Amino acid sequence: MRRVVFNQKGGVGKSTITCNLAAISAQKGLRTLVVDLDPQGNSSHYLLGDAADDASETLAGYFEQTLSFKFNPRKTVEFIRPTPFANLSILPSHPDLEDLQGKLESRYKIFKLRDALDELAGDFDAIFIDTPPALNFFTRSALIATRLCLIPFDCDDFSRRALYSLLENVREIQADHNPALEVEGIVVNQFQPRASLPQKLVQELIDEGLPIFKTYLSSSIKIRESHEQAKPMIHLDPRHKLAQEFIALHDELRTA
């Protein structure tokens, strides 16, 4: 099953959600892949630590070879790196993705990610795609390449206003390029149950009929430690409230 974690707004927890759900998927025995499409490489550093800076095989290399016509192009699997966690691999990001974007877009390579994931279909049971905080070539590629979309939502009014535009963009990709695409659910992140505004905003979204996951992710300082140690919560502190919330959220995901 392929999923893209998408929001045009930065700082809403895309990489954190991507990596923690992927880590739980892997721990459950599923062969799991994270695809890091963000040139900032937050997911790559989260799962590889400092080793992410030394990665020689990255998504930039994969996309770069699509710009030339080689008789024997390298297989997608050659750009994948194992992480320190069993069953969990990553197609790491690289800053060069930023420079490649214009070339890829002008050459209309928008379907190349889908081709790559199709090639890997027999190698992985679950694929989670992290995206940049923008609707650009890479996010469009991800939305075209996947069936399900997870939308992180942090509980403020700016995020709510941006949400409607985001949903419209998903519908446009669905209509023009990927009829199978659908929003699996909206992930409420940084939720503070004692504050009235988050409760009000989330309830209004529910009343509007939007697909809100039942599990809300709490705001916790522990996630910073998770980032610093390059250990998803399930490996850093599996009994922590936030780790348990990620597990509950993963249990809500579709299995087929």
GUDO-15378 format. One line per 2 residues: their letters; for each residue x, z, y of N, C-alpha, C. Coordinates in steps of 0.001 Angstrom, whole numbers. Example, Ala and Ser with C-alpha at 12.3 -4.5 7.8 and 13.67 -1.06 7.14 Angstrom:
<nodes>
as = 13190:7800:-5690:12300:7800:-4500:13200:7800:-3300 ~ 12850:7080:-2250:13670:7140:-1060:12900:7870:30
</nodes>
This chain:
<nodes>
mr = 836:0:-1189:0:0:0:880:0:1252 ~ 580:-893:2164:1347:-989:3410:555:-383:4566
rv = 1283:387:5383:669:985:6570:1589:840:7758 ~ 1001:567:8912:1759:572:10154:1277:1750:10994
vf = 2219:2461:11589:1903:3549:12510:2120:2987:13913 ~ 1035:2888:14668:1058:2090:15898:393:2814:17051
nq = 1084:2848:18168:495:3258:19444:1393:2721:20545 ~ 816:2086:21521:1605:1521:22616:2199:2592:23526
kg = 1688:3812:23425:2166:4918:24247:3340:5592:23540 ~ 4365:5923:24297:5508:6621:23729:5263:8115:23615
gv = 6030:8776:22778:5979:10222:22670:4763:10790:21980 ~ 4089:9972:21155:2881:10456:20479:3143:10844:19026
gk = 4400:10709:18573:4736:11173:17231:4751:10103:16159 ~ 4914:8841:16533:4895:7773:15522:5966:7967:14450
st = 7200:8186:14888:8304:8324:13927:8137:9580:13078 ~ 7733:10664:13700:7537:11917:12974:6469:11763:11903
it = 5358:11142:12248:4269:10941:11295:4695:9980:10201 ~ 5350:8887:10586:5812:7905:9608:6703:8561:8558
cn = 7729:9260:9015:8719:9798:8087:8186:10947:7241 ~ 7346:11778:7828:6811:12900:7045:5814:12436:5989
la = 4974:11480:6320:4060:10947:5306:4828:10207:4217 ~ 5860:9460:4614:6673:8747:3635:7400:9719:2711
ai = 7901:10809:3265:8615:11802:2455:7685:12442:1429 ~ 6463:12703:1822:5487:13278:888:5127:12258:-186
sa = 4945:11012:227:4665:9950:-743:5777:9869:-1783 ~ 7027:9916:-1328:8166:9845:-2246:8222:11061:-3160
qk = 7940:12226:-2599:7981:13440:-3412:6915:13418:-4513 ~ 5832:12708:-4250:4775:12569:-5258:5131:11542:-6329
gl = 6320:10959:-6228:6786:10039:-7256:6576:8569:-6949 ~ 6056:8266:-5759:5848:6865:-5394:7138:6278:-4824
rt = 7466:5082:-5243:8615:4381:-4669:8229:3985:-3241 ~ 8879:4617:-2273:8419:4543:-886:9497:3951:16
lv = 9045:3102:927:9940:2458:1891:9445:2717:3306 ~ 10379:3063:4194:10108:3119:5624:10770:1907:6271
vd = 10023:1203:7108:10542:74:7867:10575:498:9333 ~ 11780:548:9897:11940:1029:11271:12109:-161:12215
ld = 11026:-532:12885:11032:-1676:13791:11376:-1320:15235 ~ 11572:-61:15507:11853:368:16880:13363:323:17129
pq = 13836:-452:18113:15277:-506:18400:15894:864:18687 ~ 15083:1837:19094:15615:3179:19330:16050:3855:18037
gn = 15454:3439:16916:15889:3919:15603:15592:5369:15301 ~ 14508:5914:15821:14215:7326:15573:13959:7621:14093
ss = 13221:6763:13419:12972:6980:11994:14260:6866:11185 ~ 15110:5916:11575:16388:5737:10873:17242:7003:10984
hy = 17315:7582:12177:18099:8802:12357:17427:10001:11689 ~ 16118:10017:11667:15394:11119:11031:15695:11165:9534
ll = 15765:10014:8888:15942:9977:7435:17392:9824:6996 ~ 18247:9294:7844:19643:9076:7473:20619:9991:8200
gd = 20158:10655:9251:21051:11481:10031:22104:10634:10729 ~ 23313:11170:10826:24395:10452:11518:24766:9162:10801
aa = 24458:9060:9519:24782:7854:8752:24048:6633:9288 ~ 22982:6857:10039:22237:5726:10613:23111:4925:11573
dd = 24041:5591:12232:24911:4905:13198:25926:3999:12510 ~ 26169:4248:11222:27161:3471:10481:26530:2409:9595
as = 25217:2261:9679:24537:1300:8804:24956:-123:9151 ~ 25472:-830:8160:25894:-2217:8381:24789:-3204:8025
et = 23921:-2793:7125:22800:-3647:6728:21537:-3085:7365 ~ 20953:-3834:8291:19798:-3342:9037:18761:-4453:9208
la = 17642:-4092:9802:16608:-5086:10097:17109:-6168:11041 ~ 18034:-5809:11911:18595:-6817:12817:19268:-7927:12017
gy = 19978:-7563:10966:20620:-8552:10118:19613:-9426:9396 ~ 18539:-8785:8928:17502:-9575:8258:16883:-10588:9218
fe = 16486:-10137:10406:15840:-11044:11353:16812:-12109:11868 ~ 18071:-11734:12014:19052:-12692:12521:19207:-13876:11566
qt = 19169:-13605:10267:19336:-14708:9325:18119:-15628:9283 ~ 16974:-15135:9767:15794:-16012:9806:15901:-17052:10920
ls = 16846:-16837:11840:17015:-17784:12947:17888:-18976:12572 ~ 18511:-18897:11411:19340:-20016:10956:18845:-20463:9589
fk = 19196:-21662:9200:18742:-22201:7928:19903:-22180:6936 ~ 19970:-21092:6179:21014:-20941:5183:20499:-21380:3821
fn = 21402:-21987:3035:21005:-22421:1698:20743:-21235:779 ~ 21489:-20165:987:21326:-18973:147:21154:-17733:1017
pr = 20003:-17598:1669:19792:-16409:2506:19787:-15150:1659 ~ 20217:-14057:2245:20253:-12795:1524:18836:-12286:1290
kt = 18646:-11666:147:17325:-11129:-181:17050:-9890:681 ~ 15774:-9678:936:15385:-8544:1781:15898:-7227:1233
ve = 15887:-7073:-79:16293:-5811:-695:17744:-5468:-354 ~ 18551:-6457:-13:19954:-6203:327:20118:-5484:1660
fi = 19076:-5461:2465:19136:-4788:3762:18564:-3368:3702 ~ 18120:-2957:2525:17506:-1640:2355:18562:-603:1993
rp = 18415:599:2558:19333:1694:2265:18579:2855:1644 ~ 19172:3513:641:18566:4742:124:18728:5870:1129
tp = 17824:6806:1126:17961:8019:1932:18429:9150:1005 ~ 18746:10316:1545:19133:11441:675:17982:11973:-172
fa = 16784:11451:4:15605:11981:-675:15160:11026:-1786 ~ 14876:11573:-2950:14505:10771:-4114:13291:9903:-3825
nl = 13340:8666:-4298:12238:7693:-4187:11999:7190:-2773 ~ 12840:7559:-1827:12605:7186:-428:13753:6317:88
si = 13426:5104:525:14401:4166:1073:13966:3745:2472 ~ 14880:3084:3172:14560:2658:4536:15202:1312:4843
lp = 14447:491:5561:14995:-693:6217:15323:-231:7628 ~ 16582:102:7892:16908:771:9150:16875:-156:10362
sh = 16680:454:11495:16675:-261:12759:18104:-447:13260 ~ 18212:-1188:14363:19501:-1375:15042:19202:-1767:16485
pd = 20014:-1319:17448:19775:-1689:18852:19721:-3189:19098 ~ 20369:-3994:18243:20363:-5442:18419:18969:-6052:18299
le = 18036:-5304:17727:16659:-5809:17635:16111:-6164:19010 ~ 16511:-5379:20018:16033:-5617:21380:16434:-7010:21865
dl = 17685:-7397:21602:18169:-8710:22041:17602:-9846:21206 ~ 17283:-9567:19955:16758:-10606:19060:15304:-10943:19338
qg = 14595:-10022:19976:13151:-10168:20135:12757:-11490:20785 ~ 13384:-11848:21896:13032:-13082:22598:13290:-14316:21753
kl = 14404:-14317:21030:14727:-15461:20177:13718:-15609:19046 ~ 13373:-14504:18434:12415:-14535:17332:11043:-15007:17811
es = 10655:-14526:18988:9345:-14907:19528:9311:-16384:19889 ~ 10376:-16892:20502:10396:-18299:20899:10430:-19239:19694
ry = 10974:-18758:18582:11037:-19574:17367:9843:-19316:16441 ~ 8910:-18523:16913:7677:-18185:16204:7942:-17654:14789
ki = 8731:-16578:14743:9061:-15934:13476:8140:-14740:13204 ~ 6930:-14796:13746:6011:-13666:13716:5570:-13288:12298
fk = 5695:-14225:11349:5250:-13947:9975:6407:-13549:9058 ~ 7623:-13472:9576:8772:-13202:8731:8756:-11799:8137
lr = 8257:-10828:8871:8164:-9478:8309:7188:-9471:7141 ~ 6062:-10146:7297:5105:-10230:6193:5756:-10869:4971
da = 6519:-11920:5185:7214:-12574:4072:8169:-11602:3389 ~ 8889:-10820:4195:9848:-9865:3639:9147:-8814:2790
ld = 8028:-8293:3282:7313:-7254:2542:6646:-7828:1297 ~ 6198:-9066:1374:5666:-9723:180:6748:-9817:-888
el = 7964:-10096:-457:9100:-10215:-1380:9386:-8875:-2067 ~ 9074:-7774:-1372:9352:-6437:-1902:8166:-5827:-2641
ag = 7105:-6581:-2803:5850:-6036:-3335:6032:-5337:-4681 ~ 6899:-5861:-5529:7091:-5253:-6840:8072:-4107:-6862
df = 8743:-3857:-5738:9782:-2827:-5691:9297:-1493:-5148 ~ 8189:-1507:-4395:7725:-277:-3751:6225:-101:-3930
da = 5831:1173:-4077:4413:1517:-4208:3775:1786:-2849 ~ 4572:2236:-1889:4055:2580:-556:5071:2173:495
if = 4583:1556:1569:5444:1140:2679:4837:1652:3982 ~ 5655:2357:4769:5237:2878:6069:6094:2211:7137
id = 5458:1645:8159:6173:919:9191:6068:1656:10519 ~ 7219:1990:11073:7285:2602:12406:7478:1491:13442
tp = 6831:1618:14575:6825:542:15571:7266:1040:16944 ~ 7710:126:17809:8080:511:19180:6839:914:19982
pa = 7036:1652:21085:5910:2027:21946:5534:899:22900 ~ 5151:-245:22325:4770:-1413:23128:4075:-2407:22201
ln = 3244:-3245:22782:2657:-4331:22000:3564:-5544:22192 ~ 4577:-5658:21343:5549:-6736:21479:5668:-7511:20170
ff = 6685:-8327:20052:6865:-9146:18853:6882:-8291:17588 ~ 7590:-7174:17631:7746:-6369:16424:6460:-5660:16030
tr = 5724:-5139:17002:4454:-4496:16659:3447:-5520:16145 ~ 3406:-6686:16751:2508:-7741:16262:2893:-8164:14850
sa = 4188:-8273:14605:4655:-8614:13255:4173:-7587:12238 ~ 4259:-6309:12614:3831:-5241:11705:2334:-5278:11446
li = 1559:-5507:12505:105:-5555:12351:-325:-6764:11516 ~ 429:-7839:11583:150:-9024:10770:541:-8787:9313
at = 1578:-7966:9102:2141:-7792:7762:1433:-6737:6930 ~ 519:-5975:7522:-61:-4836:6821:-1583:-4930:6757
rl = -2126:-4053:5933:-3577:-3976:5813:-4145:-2795:6606 ~ -3393:-1689:6641:-3914:-463:7223:-3089:-11:8417
cl = -3777:541:9408:-3137:978:10648:-3491:2442:10910 ~ -2464:3258:11129:-2642:4643:11544:-2320:4743:13026
ip = -3177:5409:13778:-2988:5531:15222:-2808:7000:15590 ~ -1593:7408:15985:-1402:8781:16463:-2078:8966:17823
fd = -2671:10130:17999:-3372:10431:19253:-2998:11835:19682 ~ -2292:11954:20825:-2044:13291:21355:-3137:13597:22373
cd = -3527:14809:22383:-4801:15187:23006:-4719:15325:24521 ~ -4696:14197:25212:-4827:14245:26667:-5645:13045:27125
df = -6063:13078:28358:-6973:12053:28854:-6303:10689:28963 ~ -5000:10668:29270:-4287:9392:29342:-4289:8698:27978
sr = -4076:9479:26934:-4071:8913:25580:-5447:8381:25204 ~ -6468:9085:25635:-7810:8619:25310:-8107:7284:25999
ra = -7718:7162:27248:-7964:5910:27963:-7191:4754:27322 ~ -5953:5038:26890:-5131:3997:26258:-5660:3616:24883
ly = -6368:4527:24252:-6849:4297:22892:-7782:3097:22799 ~ -8645:2920:23783:-9611:1825:23720:-8910:469:23837
sl = -7908:391:24694:-7121:-832:24811:-6372:-1116:23520 ~ -5847:-68:22923:-5110:-197:21668:-6013:-742:20561
le = -7210:-193:20450:-8154:-651:19429:-8549:-2106:19649 ~ -8652:-2508:20902:-8963:-3905:21214:-7818:-4822:20776
nv = -6592:-4367:20961:-5442:-5159:20524:-5416:-5320:19005 ~ -5762:-4272:18300:-5838:-4353:16837:-6903:-5357:16423
re = -8045:-5324:17092:-9129:-6271:16758:-8696:-7710:17044 ~ -7897:-7907:18093:-7433:-9254:18414:-6505:-9791:17324
iq = -5581:-8945:16852:-4699:-9349:15757:-5521:-9644:14509 ~ -6515:-8816:14269:-7393:-9008:13114:-8100:-10356:13195
ad = -8602:-10707:14357:-9358:-11947:14515:-8462:-13178:14447 ~ -7259:-13073:14997:-6402:-14252:15132:-5436:-14462:13969
hn = -4991:-13363:13340:-3900:-13508:12372:-4090:-12788:11045 ~ -4843:-11694:11031:-4882:-10857:9829:-6272:-10271:9623
pa = -7179:-11030:9018:-8549:-10545:8825:-8640:-9272:7982 ~ -7620:-9003:7157:-7654:-7824:6290:-7261:-6536:7017
le = -6745:-6648:8237:-6282:-5476:8976:-7441:-4574:9376 ~ -7244:-3279:9206:-8246:-2314:9661:-7573:-1002:10046
ve = -8234:-276:10917:-7747:1044:11309:-8165:2037:10237 ~ -7176:2558:9521:-7483:3540:8483:-7941:4855:9091
gi = -7331:5199:10214:-7735:6432:10859:-6871:6768:12059 ~ -7399:7640:12905:-6696:8146:14078:-6176:9540:13748
vv = -4864:9730:13925:-4217:10999:13591:-4133:11864:14850 ~ -4847:12958:14871:-4788:13888:15997:-3502:14692:15885
nq = -2635:14543:16883:-1319:15172:16844:-1164:16158:18007 ~ -250:17108:17833:8:18126:18863:-1271:18885:19224
fq = -2091:19145:18214:-3391:19779:18474:-3224:21271:18719 ~ -3883:21756:19764:-3878:23178:20103:-5317:23697:20018
pr = -5670:24344:18920:-7069:24723:18680:-7643:25714:19687 ~ -6772:26468:20366:-7283:27460:21314:-7536:26879:22698
as = -7088:25648:22913:-7303:24994:24209:-8608:24203:24168 ~ -9377:24274:25234:-10702:23643:25234:-10627:22128:25368
lp = -9670:21601:26156:-9610:20162:26386:-9361:19360:25105 ~ -8372:19724:24278:-8190:18968:23037:-9435:18949:22155
qk = -10095:20084:22035:-11309:20148:21221:-12380:19212:21792 ~ -12518:19221:23102:-13525:18389:23757:-13220:16901:23542
lv = -11962:16497:23746:-11580:15089:23609:-11796:14593:22185 ~ -11358:15388:21216:-11486:14976:19818:-12955:14893:19419
qe = -13755:15849:19846:-15170:15822:19499:-15865:14601:20095 ~ -15479:14227:21303:-16063:13029:21917:-15708:11771:21137
li = -14485:11701:20622:-14085:10544:19809:-14887:10508:18504 ~ -15085:11672:17920:-15890:11751:16696:-17323:11307:16978
de = -17884:11777:18093:-19256:11415:18454:-19407:9920:18711 ~ -18308:9269:19124:-18340:7826:19354:-18220:7033:18056
gl = -18015:7730:16959:-17940:7062:15665:-16568:6548:15298 ~ -15527:6981:16011:-14171:6536:15692:-13667:7254:14439
pi = -12809:6590:13665:-12357:7157:12380:-11254:8196:12568 ~ -11636:9427:12788:-10684:10509:13008:-10400:11194:11668
fk = -9135:11336:11309:-8803:12087:10107:-9222:13549:10271 ~ -9640:14152:9181:-10090:15543:9228:-8939:16499:9501
ty = -7747:16132:9053:-6583:16984:9247:-5971:16734:10617 ~ -5811:17799:11400:-5154:17711:12699:-3753:18298:12563
ls = -2776:17670:13216:-1398:18156:13167:-1142:19096:14335 ~ -641:20280:14032:-419:21300:15055:824:21001:15875
ss = 848:21569:17044:2054:21560:17870:2967:22674:17366 ~ 4234:22340:17083:5141:23349:16531:6580:23050:16934
ik = 7317:24069:17308:8731:23937:17641:9540:23598:16396 ~ 8983:23860:15231:9691:23631:13964:10025:22156:13771
ir = 9225:21280:14350:9463:19850:14150:10777:19428:14813 ~ 11189:20116:15874:12476:19799:16505:13634:20123:15567
es = 13500:21233:14871:14509:21594:13873:14536:20555:12754 ~ 13376:20085:12382:13269:19039:11356:14014:17785:11784
he = 13842:17391:13042:14540:16218:13566:16054:16441:13585 ~ 16474:17603:14079:17902:17887:14230:18620:17914:12883
qa = 17952:18421:11859:18568:18520:10547:18333:17265:9695 ~ 17593:16293:10241:17273:15065:9503:16625:15385:8163
kp = 15657:16295:8219:14901:16671:7028:13416:16706:7367 ~ 12610:15820:6782:11166:15935:6965:10682:17324:6553
mi = 9551:17720:7082:9073:19089:6908:8940:19498:5446 ~ 8567:18578:4580:8374:18903:3172:9688:19338:2524
hl = 10810:18915:3106:12125:19298:2590:12735:20453:3390 ~ 12388:20548:4643:12936:21619:5480:12255:22950:5195
dp = 10932:22947:5182:10177:24193:5004:8782:23843:4462 ~ 8676:23611:3155:7406:23130:2583:6231:24092:2745
rh = 6503:25354:2998:5416:26323:3150:4933:26446:4595 ~ 5646:25825:5506:5269:25903:6917:3889:25263:7125
kl = 3168:25786:8101:1821:25290:8390:1821:23784:8638 ~ 2795:23290:9400:2833:21869:9722:3129:21027:8485
aq = 4001:21516:7610:4273:20803:6360:3004:20693:5530 ~ 2239:21764:5485:991:21750:4727:-39:20801:5359
ef = -14:20704:6679:-913:19766:7362:-539:18321:7034 ~ 756:18032:6986:1174:16685:6603:735:16365:5175
ia = 837:17329:4303:400:17117:2915:-1107:16844:2879 ~ -1876:17630:3628:-3328:17434:3677:-3664:16069:4261
lh = -2919:15653:5293:-3152:14329:5890:-2839:13236:4868 ~ -1739:13389:4152:-1394:12383:3134:-2482:12286:2074
de = -3068:13413:1725:-4146:13415:718:-5380:12646:1204 ~ -5520:12509:2507:-6652:11754:3057:-6423:10236:3032
lr = -5175:9808:2866:-4881:8387:2891:-5471:7690:1667 ~ -5819:6448:1851:-6338:5658:740:-5257:5412:-288
ta = -5667:5356:-1535:-4716:5098:-2614:-4817:3678:-3147 ~ -5817:2942:-2695:-5960:1551:-3164:-6695:745:-2097
</nodes>
